[in-house]
Amino acid sequence: MVKTAFLFPGQGSQYVGMGRELFERYRARVEPFYRRAREALGFDLQALIFDGPEEQLKLTEFAQPAILLDSVIKFELLGQSPDYAAGHSLGEYSALVCAGVLSLEDGLRLVHLRGKWMQEAVPVGQGAMVAILKLDYERVREICAQTGAEIANYNSPEQIVISGRREAVLQAKERAEALRGKGIELAVSAPFHSSLMKPAEERLKPALEKTPFSTPKFPVVSTVSGEPERDPERIKELLTRQITAQVRWTEYLLKLKALGVQRVIEVGPGEVLTKLTKRIDPELEAYGFASVFS
């Protein structure tokens, strides 16, 4: 029996019109999810997802619940459970909803608040994120130590994302390029997964504490511990530290392989994680949702 993991994408994977075709083909199955989202959030997330405007959908407080909702709908349409799951930052919440740890309504409310508070933690323009290519992790870590930037995401051996105060991040970008690396500034509205996100983490903690968590139907790899977690209270405690924690995606994927996973399926919009999987370990079979569901 082939062991399978479902991978849930994070912010940046959203796009206007995502899920519309599935809604039109499977309306009776899909429409209740959009209705539940509207009732939970108090606004029409479906209209924003299908029709935009794109500028609003990109905002953190709307992008996060939109991606979670799209991911949950696709999980339900697949109609199967994986052996394990992992999510890229926000995607961990999608995985936890699909695993039954959180209700859809609680998951949507939490990530809406999470996105809002992450945006409010640092005024627009004061933070930045840059993807560093063609340099190894240790070299990027040294550059960060010199400049005050922080490693946010270890996405693959070829892509490490740094975050922090804008001047520090841009200085780190210059140093990386001087060492023949390549730096690409990301179109994000805040320096995610850096210590600057601490105010958002502190605001989210009481919201998490009062939200009921259940035992997962399948283990979800924690963004913080890098291990598959099953205890609801531990999952909750780890989520309180997730906003400032590094996303060590390469390690999570290799952990899944060590647990015997041979195939991964990306459940959500886009195929960013599918492409990263192929770069990290070509031995893993990697599929996007569209290639396994028709």
C-alpha positions as CSV (number, residue, x, y, z in Angstrom):
1,M,0.0,0.0,0.0
2,V,1.4,3.4,-1.1
3,K,1.6,5.8,1.8
4,T,0.2,9.2,0.9
5,A,0.5,12.7,2.4
6,F,-1.7,15.7,1.5
7,L,0.1,19.0,1.3
8,F,-1.8,22.3,1.9
9,P,-0.5,25.5,0.3
10,G,0.0,28.8,2.0
11,Q,-0.5,32.5,1.3
12,G,0.3,33.6,-2.2
13,S,-1.4,30.7,-3.9
14,Q,-4.8,32.4,-4.1
15,Y,-6.2,33.8,-7.4
16,V,-9.5,35.3,-8.5
17,G,-11.8,32.6,-9.9
18,M,-10.2,29.7,-8.0
19,G,-12.8,26.9,-7.4
20,R,-15.4,28.4,-9.7
21,E,-15.4,25.4,-12.2
22,L,-15.8,23.0,-9.3
23,F,-18.7,25.0,-7.9
24,E,-20.4,24.9,-11.3
25,R,-19.8,21.1,-11.7
26,Y,-20.6,20.0,-8.1
27,R,-22.8,22.8,-6.9
28,A,-24.9,20.6,-4.6
29,R,-21.8,19.4,-2.8
30,V,-19.8,22.6,-2.8
31,E,-22.4,25.4,-2.1
32,P,-22.9,24.5,1.6
33,F,-19.2,25.3,2.3
34,Y,-19.5,28.8,0.8
35,R,-22.7,29.4,2.8
36,R,-21.0,28.2,6.0
37,A,-18.1,30.6,5.3
38,R,-20.5,33.5,4.8
39,E,-22.3,32.8,8.1
40,A,-19.0,32.3,10.0
41,L,-17.2,35.4,8.7
42,G,-20.2,37.8,8.2
43,F,-19.2,38.7,4.6
44,D,-19.4,37.0,1.2
45,L,-16.1,35.3,0.7
46,Q,-17.4,33.4,-2.3
47,A,-18.1,36.6,-4.2
48,L,-14.6,37.8,-3.4
49,I,-13.0,34.5,-4.5
50,F,-14.9,34.3,-7.7
51,D,-15.0,37.9,-8.8
52,G,-12.3,39.8,-6.9
53,P,-11.2,42.5,-6.9
54,E,-7.7,40.9,-6.9
55,E,-6.3,43.7,-4.7
56,Q,-8.7,42.8,-1.9
57,L,-8.2,39.1,-2.3
58,K,-4.5,39.6,-1.9
59,L,-4.9,41.2,1.5
60,T,-3.8,38.9,4.2
61,E,-7.0,38.9,6.1
62,F,-9.0,37.7,3.0
63,A,-6.4,35.6,1.3
64,Q,-6.0,33.3,4.3
65,P,-9.6,32.3,4.7
66,A,-10.0,32.1,0.9
67,I,-7.2,29.6,0.6
68,L,-8.4,27.6,3.6
69,L,-11.9,27.4,2.1
70,D,-10.7,26.3,-1.3
71,S,-8.4,23.7,0.2
72,V,-11.2,22.2,2.4
73,I,-13.6,22.0,-0.5
74,K,-11.0,20.2,-2.6
75,F,-10.3,17.8,0.3
76,E,-14.0,17.0,0.6
77,L,-14.3,16.4,-3.2
78,L,-11.4,14.0,-3.1
79,G,-13.3,11.9,-0.5
80,Q,-10.2,10.2,0.9
81,S,-8.0,10.6,3.9
82,P,-4.2,10.6,3.7
83,D,-1.7,8.8,6.0
84,Y,-0.2,12.2,6.9
85,A,-0.7,15.9,6.1
86,A,1.5,19.0,6.2
87,G,0.7,22.6,5.5
88,H,2.9,25.5,4.4
89,S,2.3,28.1,7.2
90,L,-1.4,29.0,6.8
91,G,-1.8,25.6,5.1
92,E,-1.4,24.0,8.5
93,Y,-4.8,25.4,9.5
94,S,-6.3,23.9,6.3
95,A,-4.8,20.6,7.2
96,L,-6.1,20.8,10.8
97,V,-9.7,21.5,9.5
98,C,-9.5,18.6,7.1
99,A,-8.2,16.3,9.9
100,G,-11.1,17.3,12.1
101,V,-9.1,19.1,14.7
102,L,-10.9,22.4,14.0
103,S,-14.4,23.0,12.6
104,L,-14.5,24.8,9.3
105,E,-16.1,27.8,11.0
106,D,-13.5,28.1,13.7
107,G,-10.7,27.6,11.2
108,L,-12.0,30.4,9.0
109,R,-12.5,32.8,11.9
110,L,-9.0,32.1,13.3
111,V,-7.2,32.6,10.0
112,H,-9.2,35.8,9.2
113,L,-8.1,37.2,12.6
114,R,-4.6,35.8,12.1
115,G,-4.3,37.6,8.7
116,K,-5.7,40.8,10.1
117,W,-3.4,40.9,13.1
118,M,-0.3,39.9,11.0
119,Q,-1.0,42.9,8.7
120,E,-1.4,45.2,11.7
121,A,1.7,44.1,13.5
122,V,4.0,46.1,11.1
123,P,3.0,49.2,9.2
124,V,3.0,48.7,5.4
125,G,6.5,49.5,4.0
126,Q,8.5,48.9,7.1
127,G,9.0,45.2,6.5
128,A,10.0,43.1,3.5
129,M,10.6,39.5,2.4
130,V,13.1,38.3,-0.2
131,A,13.6,34.9,-1.8
132,I,17.3,34.0,-2.0
133,L,18.3,31.6,-4.7
134,K,21.6,29.8,-5.5
135,L,23.0,30.1,-2.0
136,D,23.0,27.3,0.6
137,Y,21.3,27.6,4.0
138,E,24.5,28.2,6.0
139,R,25.6,31.0,3.7
140,V,22.2,32.7,4.0
141,R,22.2,32.2,7.8
142,E,25.6,34.0,7.9
143,I,24.3,36.9,5.9
144,C,21.3,37.2,8.2
145,A,23.5,37.3,11.2
146,Q,25.5,40.1,9.6
147,T,22.4,42.2,8.7
148,G,19.7,41.5,11.2
149,A,17.4,39.9,8.6
150,E,15.8,36.5,9.6
151,I,15.3,33.3,7.7
152,A,11.5,32.8,7.3
153,N,11.1,29.9,5.0
154,Y,13.5,27.0,4.0
155,N,11.4,26.1,1.0
156,S,13.9,24.0,-0.9
157,P,17.7,23.7,-1.1
158,E,17.5,26.2,-3.9
159,Q,15.1,28.7,-2.3
160,I,15.4,30.3,1.1
161,V,13.1,33.3,2.1
162,I,14.3,36.0,4.5
163,S,12.2,38.4,6.4
164,G,12.4,41.4,8.7
165,R,12.8,45.2,8.7
166,R,13.0,46.4,5.1
167,E,16.5,48.0,5.4
168,A,18.0,44.8,6.9
169,V,16.4,42.5,4.3
170,L,17.5,44.7,1.4
171,Q,21.0,44.8,2.8
172,A,21.0,41.0,3.0
173,K,19.7,40.8,-0.6
174,E,22.7,43.0,-1.7
175,R,25.2,40.8,0.2
176,A,23.6,37.6,-1.3
177,E,23.9,39.0,-4.8
178,A,27.6,40.0,-4.2
179,L,28.1,36.3,-3.4
180,R,26.5,35.4,-6.8
181,G,23.2,34.5,-5.3
182,K,19.9,35.9,-6.6
183,G,17.5,37.9,-4.6
184,I,13.8,38.4,-5.5
185,E,11.7,40.8,-3.4
186,L,8.3,39.2,-2.7
187,A,5.1,41.1,-3.2
188,V,3.9,40.7,0.4
189,S,2.4,43.2,2.8
190,A,4.3,42.3,5.9
191,P,7.5,40.5,7.1
192,F,5.9,37.1,7.8
193,H,7.6,34.5,10.0
194,S,9.9,37.0,11.6
195,S,10.2,38.2,15.2
196,L,8.3,41.4,14.0
197,M,5.2,39.2,14.0
198,K,5.3,38.8,17.8
199,P,2.4,41.2,18.4
200,A,0.1,39.2,16.1
201,E,1.2,36.0,17.9
202,E,0.3,37.5,21.2
203,R,-3.1,38.6,20.0
204,L,-3.9,35.2,18.4
205,K,-3.0,33.2,21.5
206,P,-6.2,33.9,23.6
207,A,-8.3,33.2,20.5
208,L,-6.6,29.9,20.0
209,E,-6.9,29.0,23.7
210,K,-10.7,29.4,23.8
211,T,-11.2,27.5,20.5
212,P,-12.1,23.8,20.9
213,F,-9.5,21.3,19.3
214,S,-10.2,17.6,18.7
215,T,-7.9,14.6,18.1
216,P,-6.9,14.5,14.4
217,K,-8.2,11.8,12.2
218,F,-4.7,11.7,10.6
219,P,-1.5,13.2,11.9
220,V,-0.5,16.7,10.8
221,V,3.1,17.8,10.7
222,S,3.5,20.9,12.9
223,T,5.2,23.9,11.4
224,V,6.9,24.5,14.7
225,S,8.0,21.0,15.9
226,G,8.4,19.5,12.4
227,E,6.8,16.3,13.7
228,P,3.4,14.7,13.1
229,E,1.3,15.7,16.1
230,R,-1.8,14.0,17.5
231,D,-2.4,15.6,20.9
232,P,-5.0,18.5,20.6
233,E,-3.6,20.5,23.4
234,R,0.0,20.2,22.1
235,I,-1.2,21.2,18.6
236,K,-2.9,24.3,20.1
237,E,0.2,25.3,22.0
238,L,2.4,24.9,18.9
239,L,0.1,27.0,16.8
240,T,0.5,29.9,19.3
241,R,4.2,30.0,18.2
242,Q,3.6,29.4,14.5
243,I,3.4,33.0,13.3
244,T,7.0,33.8,14.2
245,A,8.5,30.3,13.6
246,Q,10.5,29.4,10.5
247,V,8.7,27.4,7.9
248,R,11.3,24.6,7.4
249,W,9.5,23.1,4.4
250,T,12.4,21.0,3.2
251,E,12.7,19.3,6.6
252,Y,8.9,18.6,6.7
253,L,8.9,16.9,3.3
254,L,12.0,14.8,4.1
255,K,10.3,13.9,7.5
256,L,7.3,12.6,5.6
257,K,9.5,10.5,3.4
258,A,11.3,9.1,6.4
259,L,7.8,8.1,7.7
260,G,7.3,6.0,4.6
261,V,5.4,8.5,2.4
262,Q,5.9,7.8,-1.3
263,R,3.3,10.0,-2.8
264,V,2.1,13.6,-2.0
265,I,-0.9,15.4,-3.3
266,E,-1.3,19.1,-3.1
267,V,-4.8,20.0,-1.9
268,G,-5.6,23.7,-2.6
269,P,-5.1,26.4,-5.2
270,G,-2.0,26.1,-7.5
271,E,0.9,23.7,-7.5
272,V,3.7,25.6,-5.7
273,L,4.2,22.7,-3.2
274,T,4.1,20.1,-6.0
275,K,6.9,21.9,-7.8
276,L,8.9,22.3,-4.6
277,T,8.6,18.6,-3.8
278,K,10.1,17.7,-7.2
279,R,13.1,20.0,-6.4
280,I,13.6,18.7,-2.9
281,D,13.3,15.0,-3.6
282,P,12.5,13.7,-7.1
283,E,11.9,10.2,-5.7
284,L,8.6,11.3,-4.2
285,E,5.6,11.1,-6.5
286,A,4.0,14.6,-6.5
287,Y,0.7,15.6,-7.9
288,G,-1.5,18.7,-8.0
289,F,-5.2,18.4,-7.2
290,A,-6.2,18.8,-10.9
291,S,-4.1,15.8,-11.9
292,V,-5.8,13.4,-9.5
293,F,-9.4,14.7,-9.6
294,S,-11.5,14.9,-12.7
